[in-house]
Amino acid sequence: MAPGCRLLYRARVQLIGANGGIDTTCFSGTTSVLRSRCAYQAISNPLQSRKQHSYGLRPKVAKQASRIGHPSKENAELQALQRVDGLLADALKLLQSPTAPDEASVVESLETCEGLAKYLNGISESPRSSAELKSTPAMNLLFLDDQDDAPRTSQSAVKLAAAIRSQTVERLSDTAYKIVEDPKVFISPRILEIYVNIQSLLGQPDTLSRVLWLYANKPVPKPGTAPIKYTTANPASLAAAVPVKTANEALTAAIQSKNLPLCLDIINTSVCATAFRRTKIFKRAVIPLLGFSLAPLAAYTLASQISVYQDTMSPEMATNVAFAGILAYVALTGTIGVVAVTTANDQMDRVTWATGTPLRERWLREEERAMIDRVAGAWGFKETWRRGEEEGPDWDGLKEFTGLRGMVLDRVALMEGME
C-alpha cells in the first residue's frame, strides 16, 4: 500500500455497530453522506449487504456498492478512518477526571492527535520505512487490514474516503481544542507547542490566537484538589511568554490559510505581549547588563595590578590613569556594539522602523517587526520591482497596522530603483 494511503489508517466514526448496523449517532450529515456510509457497509461486507437492507441502504446504492468489489487501498483508508474515533475518545477520557490531569497525560493525548495529524497529511518528522511506521505505539492499530496486493476500487470509494477524511480532520482539530480549552488542563509550553503543530498539520489555524491568549490568561488549576481550585494567572509574568518558535509556527499556519486578521491576532497575543518583552530582557539583557555593572570593579582591580609594573609615577596616580583608560575603552566599545546591534537592518525586507524610534525599542520589538515583515511579504507581490503597487482593503489595513506600530511598510527610499 502506498504511504499516502497507510497514513490515513484509523477512523473517523464507527459506522458499524455491535449488531453489524450503522451507528447513526456517530455522524450528522446530509442524506448523501448517509448513503455514502451505507455504501461503505456494502464495501466492507458485500455479501451481507446484498441480503440485508435493514441498514437503510437503498437497493440502487447497494447495487452500486457491490460493484466496487474486494478491499483495496481506498477501502483500507475507509477502514482506517473508521478507527480514528476510538483513539480520539481515549484522548478525551482525561477530561472526565474530577481532578486536574497531570501534564504527562495531556501530552500523551495530544501526541496521539499529533500522530494522527501527521499520518493524515502524509507528514513525518523523519523518513522511515513502512515497518518502522507500523511499530510506533500510537499507530499500531492503523495497519490492521493492509491489502498491499488488492486491486484498485471504483471512484465511489475514492470519493467516500475523501469525504470521511475531511470530516476526520475537523473532528481531530475539535478534539485537540477541547483538550487544551478545558479549565482543568494547564497549558504548558510543551502542550502549546504540540497543539500548534497539530493545527498546522491539519490546516485548521482558526483557534490558535485564542489558545495563545489562554496560555497567558487561563486560570491555573491546583493539582490534587477536588473540587478543583484555581489561581489567577498573571499575563505579565515571565512564564506567560509564548516561545518564539511556537509563535512563528502559528504565524506560518495563519499565513498559509490566507487569514490576515488571524495573523495580526497571533502577533498581538505572542510577541507584542508584556510577558514576551520581559522574558527577552531577562534572557538576553540581564547578563550583559550585569557584566557592564561589574566592569568598574574589574577595571580598578586590573589597574591596581598594572601600576606595580611601572616606576614613572606614583602607584596611586598610575592606578587612576590605568583605571580611567580601561573604563573608557570598555564604555566606548560597548556603546559601539549596542548601536551596531540595535541599528542592524540587513534582516529587514519590506517593514522598517520609523524615524525617531528609540534604539532600545527597536531591539526589544525586533521579533514583532520581523513577523509583520513576514506577513507583508506573504500578502504583497513577490517581484521586487512591483512593490508599492499593492492595493485593496487587506493591504490598506496592514499598512495602517504597521504605521500604528511605529514602523513603515515599503519605505520609498529603500525600494528598488529609488536609491
C-alpha positions as CSV (number, residue, x, y, z in Angstrom):
1,M,0.0,0.0,0.0
2,A,1.3,3.5,-0.8
3,P,2.4,5.5,2.2
4,G,-0.3,8.2,1.5
5,C,-3.0,5.5,1.9
6,R,-1.5,4.0,5.0
7,L,-1.2,7.3,6.7
8,L,-5.0,7.6,7.0
9,Y,-5.5,4.4,8.9
10,R,-7.8,4.5,12.0
11,A,-11.0,6.1,11.9
12,R,-13.5,8.9,11.5
13,V,-16.6,7.3,13.1
14,Q,-17.6,3.9,14.0
15,L,-20.2,3.3,11.3
16,I,-20.7,-0.4,12.0
17,G,-22.4,-1.0,15.3
18,A,-22.4,-4.0,17.6
19,N,-25.1,-5.8,15.5
20,G,-23.5,-5.0,12.2
21,G,-25.7,-2.0,11.6
22,I,-24.8,1.7,11.2
23,D,-24.5,3.8,14.3
24,T,-26.3,6.9,13.1
25,T,-25.4,8.8,16.2
26,C,-21.8,8.9,15.2
27,F,-22.4,11.4,12.4
28,S,-24.8,14.2,11.5
29,G,-24.8,14.9,7.8
30,T,-26.9,15.1,4.7
31,T,-28.7,12.2,3.1
32,S,-25.9,11.9,0.6
33,V,-23.4,11.3,3.3
34,L,-25.7,8.7,4.9
35,R,-25.9,6.9,1.6
36,S,-22.1,7.0,1.1
37,R,-21.5,5.5,4.5
38,C,-24.1,2.8,3.8
39,A,-22.2,2.2,0.7
40,Y,-19.1,1.6,2.9
41,Q,-21.1,-1.1,4.7
42,A,-21.5,-2.8,1.4
43,I,-17.9,-2.3,0.6
44,S,-16.7,-3.9,3.8
45,N,-19.2,-6.9,3.5
46,P,-20.7,-7.1,0.1
47,L,-22.4,-10.4,0.6
48,Q,-24.2,-9.3,3.7
49,S,-25.3,-6.1,2.1
50,R,-27.0,-8.0,-0.7
51,K,-29.0,-10.0,1.8
52,Q,-29.9,-7.4,4.4
53,H,-31.4,-3.9,3.8
54,S,-32.1,-3.1,7.5
55,Y,-29.2,-0.5,7.3
56,G,-31.3,2.0,5.4
57,L,-29.3,1.2,2.2
58,R,-31.3,1.6,-0.9
59,P,-31.1,-1.2,-3.4
60,K,-29.7,1.1,-6.1
61,V,-26.9,2.2,-3.7
62,A,-26.3,-1.4,-2.6
63,K,-26.0,-2.5,-6.2
64,Q,-23.5,0.3,-6.9
65,A,-21.5,-0.6,-3.8
66,S,-21.5,-4.3,-4.7
67,R,-19.7,-3.4,-7.9
68,I,-16.8,-1.9,-6.0
69,G,-15.5,-5.4,-5.3
70,H,-12.8,-6.5,-2.9
71,P,-11.0,-4.4,-0.3
72,S,-8.4,-2.2,-1.9
73,K,-6.2,0.8,-1.0
74,E,-9.1,3.2,-0.8
75,N,-11.2,0.7,1.2
76,A,-8.3,0.3,3.6
77,E,-8.4,4.1,4.0
78,L,-12.1,3.9,4.9
79,Q,-11.5,1.1,7.4
80,A,-8.6,3.2,8.9
81,L,-10.7,6.3,9.1
82,Q,-13.4,4.3,10.9
83,R,-10.9,3.7,13.8
84,V,-10.0,7.3,14.5
85,D,-12.9,7.9,16.8
86,G,-11.6,5.2,19.1
87,L,-8.3,7.0,19.6
88,L,-10.0,10.4,20.0
89,A,-12.4,9.0,22.6
90,D,-9.4,7.7,24.5
91,A,-7.8,11.1,24.3
92,L,-10.8,12.8,25.7
93,K,-11.1,10.4,28.7
94,L,-8.7,12.5,30.8
95,L,-11.2,15.4,30.8
96,Q,-13.7,13.2,32.7
97,S,-11.5,13.1,35.8
98,P,-12.7,15.1,38.8
99,T,-9.2,16.3,39.4
100,A,-6.8,18.3,37.2
101,P,-4.9,15.9,34.9
102,D,-1.1,15.9,35.0
103,E,1.0,17.3,32.1
104,A,2.2,13.8,31.1
105,S,-1.4,12.6,30.5
106,V,-2.3,15.7,28.5
107,V,0.9,15.4,26.4
108,E,0.2,11.8,25.7
109,S,-3.3,12.5,24.5
110,L,-2.1,15.4,22.3
111,E,0.7,13.3,20.9
112,T,-1.9,10.8,19.8
113,C,-3.7,13.5,18.0
114,E,-0.4,14.8,16.5
115,G,0.5,11.4,15.2
116,L,-2.9,11.1,13.5
117,A,-2.5,14.5,12.0
118,K,0.9,13.6,10.6
119,Y,-0.4,10.4,9.1
120,L,-3.5,12.1,7.7
121,N,-1.3,14.6,5.9
122,G,1.5,12.2,4.9
123,I,3.9,14.0,7.2
124,S,6.5,12.5,9.5
125,E,9.4,14.1,11.3
126,S,11.9,11.8,9.7
127,P,11.7,9.4,6.7
128,R,11.1,5.9,8.0
129,S,10.2,2.6,6.4
130,S,6.7,1.2,6.5
131,A,7.7,-1.4,9.1
132,E,9.0,1.3,11.4
133,L,5.8,3.3,11.0
134,K,3.7,0.3,11.9
135,S,5.7,-0.3,15.0
136,T,5.1,3.1,16.6
137,P,2.8,2.7,19.7
138,A,0.3,5.4,18.7
139,M,-0.2,4.0,15.2
140,N,0.0,0.2,15.9
141,L,-3.8,-0.1,15.2
142,L,-3.7,1.8,12.0
143,F,-2.4,-1.0,9.9
144,L,-4.6,-4.0,10.9
145,D,-6.1,-4.6,7.5
146,D,-3.3,-3.9,4.9
147,Q,-4.2,-5.0,1.4
148,D,-1.0,-4.4,-0.5
149,D,-1.9,-6.7,-3.3
150,A,-5.6,-5.7,-3.5
151,P,-7.0,-4.4,-6.8
152,R,-8.0,-0.8,-7.3
153,T,-11.5,0.1,-6.4
154,S,-14.0,2.4,-8.2
155,Q,-14.3,6.1,-8.0
156,S,-17.1,5.8,-5.4
157,A,-14.8,4.5,-2.7
158,V,-12.3,7.3,-3.6
159,K,-14.9,10.0,-3.1
160,L,-16.1,8.4,0.1
161,A,-12.6,8.2,1.5
162,A,-12.1,11.9,0.7
163,A,-15.3,12.9,2.3
164,I,-14.6,11.0,5.5
165,R,-11.1,12.2,5.5
166,S,-12.3,15.8,5.5
167,Q,-14.6,15.1,8.4
168,T,-11.8,13.3,10.3
169,V,-9.6,16.4,10.0
170,E,-12.4,18.5,11.6
171,R,-13.0,16.0,14.3
172,L,-9.3,15.8,15.1
173,S,-9.0,19.6,15.3
174,D,-12.0,19.9,17.6
175,T,-10.7,17.2,19.9
176,A,-7.3,18.9,20.3
177,Y,-9.1,22.2,21.0
178,K,-11.4,20.6,23.6
179,I,-8.4,19.2,25.5
180,V,-6.4,22.5,25.7
181,E,-9.5,24.6,26.3
182,D,-10.8,22.6,29.2
183,P,-10.5,24.5,32.5
184,K,-8.9,21.5,34.2
185,V,-5.9,21.4,31.8
186,F,-2.9,23.6,32.4
187,I,-1.3,24.7,29.2
188,S,2.4,24.3,29.5
189,P,5.0,25.3,26.8
190,R,5.2,21.7,25.6
191,I,1.4,21.3,25.4
192,L,1.2,24.6,23.5
193,E,3.9,23.5,21.0
194,I,2.1,20.2,20.3
195,Y,-1.3,21.9,19.8
196,V,0.1,24.5,17.4
197,N,1.8,21.7,15.4
198,I,-1.5,19.7,15.3
199,Q,-3.5,22.6,13.9
200,S,-0.7,23.5,11.5
201,L,-0.6,19.9,10.1
202,L,-4.4,19.9,9.8
203,G,-4.6,23.3,8.2
204,Q,-7.0,24.5,10.9
205,P,-5.3,27.5,12.5
206,D,-8.5,29.4,13.4
207,T,-8.2,28.7,17.1
208,L,-4.5,29.5,17.5
209,S,-4.9,33.1,18.6
210,R,-7.5,32.0,21.2
211,V,-5.2,29.3,22.6
212,L,-2.2,31.7,22.7
213,W,-4.4,34.1,24.8
214,L,-5.4,31.2,27.1
215,Y,-1.8,30.3,27.5
216,A,-1.2,33.6,29.3
217,N,-4.6,34.3,30.9
218,K,-6.2,30.9,31.7
219,P,-6.6,30.3,35.5
220,V,-4.2,27.7,36.8
221,P,-5.7,24.6,38.4
222,K,-4.2,23.4,41.6
223,P,-3.2,19.7,41.3
224,G,-4.7,17.2,43.7
225,T,-7.7,19.3,44.7
226,A,-11.2,18.0,44.5
227,P,-13.2,20.1,43.7
228,I,-10.5,21.8,41.7
229,K,-9.3,25.1,43.0
230,Y,-7.8,27.7,40.6
231,T,-5.3,30.5,40.9
232,T,-5.5,33.7,38.9
233,A,-2.9,33.8,36.1
234,N,-0.6,36.7,35.7
235,P,-0.4,37.5,31.9
236,A,2.6,39.8,32.5
237,S,4.8,37.1,34.3
238,L,7.8,35.6,32.6
239,A,6.1,32.2,32.5
240,A,3.3,33.6,30.3
241,A,5.6,34.5,27.4
242,V,4.9,32.5,24.2
243,P,8.1,30.9,22.9
244,V,9.4,32.5,19.7
245,K,9.5,29.1,17.8
246,T,5.9,28.4,18.7
247,A,4.7,31.9,17.7
248,N,6.5,31.6,14.4
249,E,4.9,28.2,13.6
250,A,1.5,29.6,14.5
251,L,2.1,32.6,12.2
252,T,3.2,30.3,9.4
253,A,-0.1,28.3,9.7
254,A,-2.1,31.5,9.6
255,I,-0.2,32.8,6.5
256,Q,-0.8,29.5,4.7
257,S,-4.6,29.8,5.4
258,K,-4.5,33.4,4.0
259,N,-6.2,34.8,7.0
260,L,-4.8,38.3,7.7
261,P,-6.9,39.1,10.8
262,L,-5.7,35.9,12.3
263,C,-2.1,36.7,11.5
264,L,-2.4,40.1,13.3
265,D,-4.1,38.5,16.3
266,I,-1.3,36.0,16.6
267,I,1.3,38.8,16.6
268,N,-0.7,40.7,19.2
269,T,-1.1,37.7,21.6
270,S,2.5,36.5,21.3
271,V,5.4,38.9,20.6
272,C,3.5,42.1,21.5
273,A,2.7,40.9,25.0
274,T,4.4,42.4,28.0
275,A,5.5,39.0,29.2
276,F,7.4,38.4,26.0
277,R,9.3,41.6,26.3
278,R,10.1,41.0,29.9
279,T,11.4,37.5,29.1
280,K,13.6,38.8,26.3
281,I,15.1,41.4,28.7
282,F,15.7,38.7,31.3
283,K,17.2,36.1,29.0
284,R,19.3,38.4,26.7
285,A,20.0,41.6,28.5
286,V,20.5,40.7,32.2
287,I,23.9,39.1,31.8
288,P,25.4,41.9,29.6
289,L,24.0,44.5,32.0
290,L,25.4,42.6,34.9
291,G,28.8,42.4,33.3
292,F,28.7,46.1,32.4
293,S,27.8,47.0,36.1
294,L,30.8,44.9,37.3
295,A,33.2,46.5,34.7
296,P,34.3,49.3,37.0
297,L,35.3,46.9,39.8
298,A,37.2,44.7,37.4
299,A,38.8,47.7,35.7
300,Y,40.0,49.1,39.1
301,T,41.4,45.7,40.1
302,L,43.3,45.3,36.9
303,A,44.6,48.9,37.0
304,S,46.0,48.4,40.5
305,Q,47.9,45.3,39.3
306,I,49.3,47.2,36.3
307,S,50.5,50.1,38.4
308,V,53.1,47.8,40.1
309,Y,54.9,47.3,36.8
310,Q,55.9,50.9,36.3
311,D,58.1,53.5,38.2
312,T,57.5,56.7,36.3
313,M,54.7,57.9,38.6
314,S,53.3,57.1,42.0
315,P,51.3,53.8,42.3
316,E,48.1,55.8,43.2
317,M,48.3,58.0,40.1
318,A,49.2,55.1,37.8
319,T,46.2,53.2,39.2
320,N,43.9,56.1,38.4
321,V,45.3,56.6,34.9
322,A,45.0,52.9,34.1
323,F,41.5,52.7,35.6
324,A,40.3,55.7,33.5
325,G,41.8,54.2,30.3
326,I,40.3,50.7,30.8
327,L,36.9,52.1,31.7
328,A,36.9,54.5,28.7
329,Y,37.8,51.6,26.4
330,V,35.0,49.3,27.8
331,A,32.4,52.1,27.6
332,L,33.4,53.1,24.1
333,T,33.4,49.6,22.6
334,G,30.3,48.6,24.5
335,T,28.4,51.7,23.1
336,I,29.5,50.9,19.6
337,G,28.4,47.3,20.0
338,V,24.9,48.3,21.3
339,V,24.5,50.8,18.4
340,A,25.5,48.1,15.9
341,V,23.1,45.6,17.3
342,T,20.1,47.9,17.5
343,T,20.6,49.6,14.1
344,A,21.2,46.4,12.1
345,N,18.8,46.3,9.2
346,D,20.2,43.5,6.9
347,Q,17.3,41.2,8.1
348,M,14.6,43.7,7.1
349,D,12.7,43.2,3.8
350,R,9.7,45.4,3.5
351,V,9.0,46.7,7.0
352,T,11.5,49.1,8.7
353,W,11.4,51.3,11.7
354,A,10.0,54.8,11.6
355,T,12.4,57.7,12.0
356,G,12.9,58.6,15.7
357,T,12.2,55.1,17.1
358,P,14.4,54.6,20.2
359,L,17.2,52.1,19.8
360,R,16.1,50.1,22.9
361,E,12.6,49.8,21.5
362,R,14.0,48.6,18.1
363,W,15.9,45.8,19.8
364,L,13.0,44.9,22.2
365,R,10.4,44.7,19.4
366,E,12.5,43.2,16.7
367,E,10.5,39.9,16.7
368,E,7.3,41.9,16.3
369,R,8.8,43.8,13.3
370,A,10.0,40.5,11.8
371,M,6.6,38.9,12.0
372,I,4.9,41.9,10.4
373,D,7.6,41.7,7.7
374,R,6.7,38.1,7.0
375,V,3.0,38.9,6.7
376,A,3.8,41.8,4.3
377,G,5.9,39.5,2.2
378,A,3.2,36.9,2.0
379,W,0.4,39.4,1.1
380,G,2.4,41.6,-1.3
381,F,3.9,40.9,-4.7
382,K,6.8,38.6,-4.9
383,E,8.5,40.6,-7.6
384,T,10.6,43.3,-6.1
385,W,10.0,45.7,-9.0
386,R,6.3,45.6,-8.3
387,R,6.5,46.5,-4.7
388,G,4.3,49.5,-3.9
389,E,1.6,48.6,-6.4
390,E,-0.4,46.6,-3.9
391,E,-3.9,47.8,-3.1
392,G,-7.1,46.6,-1.6
393,P,-8.7,46.6,1.9
394,D,-6.4,43.9,3.3
395,W,-3.3,45.8,2.2
396,D,-4.5,49.1,3.4
397,G,-5.4,47.6,6.8
398,L,-1.9,46.1,7.0
399,K,-0.2,49.4,6.2
400,E,-2.3,51.2,8.9
401,F,-1.5,48.4,11.4
402,T,2.2,48.8,10.6
403,G,2.1,52.6,11.0
404,L,0.4,52.4,14.3
405,R,3.2,50.2,15.5
406,G,5.9,52.8,14.7
407,M,7.0,51.1,11.5
408,V,7.0,51.9,7.8
409,L,5.8,49.5,5.1
410,D,7.7,49.9,1.8
411,R,9.8,53.0,2.6
412,V,10.2,54.7,-0.7
413,A,13.9,55.5,-0.2
414,L,14.7,51.8,0.2
415,M,12.7,50.5,-2.7
416,E,14.4,49.2,-5.9
417,G,15.3,52.0,-8.2
418,M,14.6,54.7,-5.6
419,E,18.1,55.0,-4.1
